Amino acid sequence: MANPRFVPFVDLSKQHEPLRAELMAAMTAVADRGDYILGNSVVQFEQAFAAVCGAPLGVGVGSGTDALTLGLRACGIGPGDQVILPVNTFVATLIGVLQAGATPIFVDCDLETGLMDVAAAERAITRRTRAVIPVHLYGQMVSPAALRALSETYGVTIFEDAAQAHGAEREGVKAGSVGLAAAFSFYPSKNLGAMGDGGMVLTQQDLVAQTVRSLRNYGSTRKYYHTDPGGTNSRLDTLQAAILAIKLGRLSAWNCDRNRLAKLYDHALQPLAAHGLIPMTNLSGSGHVYHLYVIRLTRDCPIDRTRLQQELAAADIQSGIHYPVPCHLQPAFHHLGYQPGDFPIAEQLSQEILSLPMYPGMTDDQLEYVVKTVMGLVQACPVLT
Ligand SMILES: *Cc1c(COP(=O)(O)O)cnc(C)c1O
């Protein structure tokens, strides 16, 4: 077997090289037009991305975090409102809720998928609950049927954090089309990434879209007339929109490639289940878009996670942990009053998970090298009994 020597966690050049000429032409066109702020490409990309996600309306903003903040505000969520979110998410989900002025209420997750425990979210609903934010973590959606049932039974708004789920699908429903609105991020390493920061709010409702358009632009829809408090400066750059529009054409092929790689990983790692090493569960078939490929080193696994990561690094294989500290245990949010032990599943997962290299264009040789290396390290350890 050829040793591919170095397996990065993500390699964006695999996406950009084949598109080089198109990307350069699109960027040159923006420079030539000079419509840097809210230009042509922004409107075009907003419509194209919304269409791909099965939502009627899209509004481009400066980042995924701002998509959460401005999207929640535009849905009328703010001070005095409780918003339920999973504790095992990237911290930006929480920051969005706090910046909207709402009160975050954490819930635990499912051990097999890492997705928000919908039953726990249901138990957390009170008279002050305005919204639930399902995070479509690692590229897999929280069940749309379960979310819609929650919304219908309790009248809560579903606001999706789809920052890891561009093009994902479950139960025939696409990420970004389940709730009243959804937030996407175009951070470079997301399934659809810009060459810089970017984000988008998708929504079913005209009023929400109009309000985000105003909020991202100093709270005004007409120059120098400011109607919406809470406005800020957070627009998707025209240059980034032009780049994203080119890359959007490849999204589904890239997601297919991620799926193919995930199946290879799943299959090749099967023998390690006996050693307590198991991949996170896929409940959505090819609708899972594998933003990350995450395995668990359960209590039965003989190798320590830190040691496995170090040994992989020594073999020139990068890996990651998404995420090592659940939101409720982050020092910055101590004042929210949560304690260790409040969310046992998320806390357990944060100790057990490991993300292996996963990106479109990763070669079979590279994957095989990662698998062989992991297997060698795990099987070399004495089995615990
Ligand atoms: C990346 C990410 C965000 C934040 O997006 P930015 O564009 O970096 O602000 C929010 N939520 C989740 C789940 C993410 O993965």
Ligand as a Chemical Component Dictionary entry (heavy atoms), coordinates in Angstrom:
data_LIG
# 
_chem_comp.id                   LIG 
_chem_comp.type                 NON-POLYMER 
_chem_comp.pdbx_formal_charge   0 
_chem_comp.three_letter_code    LIG 
# 
loop_
_chem_comp_atom.comp_id 
_chem_comp_atom.atom_id 
_chem_comp_atom.alt_atom_id 
_chem_comp_atom.type_symbol 
_chem_comp_atom.charge 
_chem_comp_atom.model_Cartn_x 
_chem_comp_atom.model_Cartn_y 
_chem_comp_atom.model_Cartn_z 
_chem_comp_atom.pdbx_ordinal 
LIG C1 C1 C 0 -19.876 26.888 12.027 1  
LIG C2 C2 C 0 -21.057 26.848 12.899 2  
LIG C3 C3 C 0 -21.720 28.017 13.300 3  
LIG C4 C4 C 0 -21.156 29.402 13.119 4  
LIG O1 O1 O 0 -20.892 29.811 11.843 5  
LIG P1 P1 P 0 -19.842 31.011 11.603 6  
LIG O2 O2 O 0 -20.004 31.283 10.146 7  
LIG O3 O3 O 0 -18.481 30.498 11.950 8  
LIG O4 O4 O 0 -20.242 32.165 12.446 9  
LIG C5 C5 C 0 -22.900 27.880 14.025 10 
LIG N1 N1 N 0 -23.388 26.674 14.365 11 
LIG C6 C6 C 0 -22.757 25.524 14.017 12 
LIG C7 C7 C 0 -23.376 24.223 14.411 13 
LIG C8 C8 C 0 -21.565 25.571 13.294 14 
LIG O5 O5 O 0 -20.947 24.424 12.980 15 
# 
loop_
_chem_comp_bond.comp_id 
_chem_comp_bond.atom_id_1 
_chem_comp_bond.atom_id_2 
_chem_comp_bond.value_order 
_chem_comp_bond.pdbx_ordinal 
LIG C1 C2 SING 1  
LIG C2 C3 SING 2  
LIG C2 C8 DOUB 3  
LIG C3 C4 SING 4  
LIG C3 C5 DOUB 5  
LIG C4 O1 SING 6  
LIG O1 P1 SING 7  
LIG P1 O2 DOUB 8  
LIG P1 O3 SING 9  
LIG P1 O4 SING 10 
LIG C5 N1 SING 11 
LIG N1 C6 DOUB 12 
LIG C6 C7 SING 13 
LIG C6 C8 SING 14 
LIG C8 O5 SING 15 
# 
